[in-house]
Amino acid sequence: MSSALQILSIVYRLGVRFPVSMLSLGVEFGVDGATLKAKSPYSGEEKITAIPLLLRVAYHFDLFPKLDLYAVGKIGYSFGLWTGDNRDIYDNMPNVTVGTTGGFGWGIDLGISYYFSQFA
């Protein structure tokens, strides 16, 4: 199977400043997904979509002016949806769920931002 990946993420964060660094708390919502094109003997497409809703905590290393180096930890629940043209081939397979599902989600990020002004 071949795939195409789509990702969209929306983040809201609130910062709390400490003398040397900053901690931000927030919520992350997104949509991740892939379209899988079946190979012979099957045809059509399978679509897998995950919708995570995560709480996040970020530590901002206040090392340089206008430069924000940060590390993020996030945890929450990810709702899932699996649709496609070949759903009938999964009906007789144990441990395969087609339809709506979900589960525990987590992640870590490292990042850096540059601010062009003090109000960014």
Secondary structure by P-SEA (a helix, b strand, c coil): ccbbbbbbbbbbbbbbbcccbbbbbbcccbbbbbbbbbccccccbbbbbbbbbbcbbbbbcccccccccbbbbbbbbbbbbbbcccccccccccccccccccccccccccbbbbbccccc
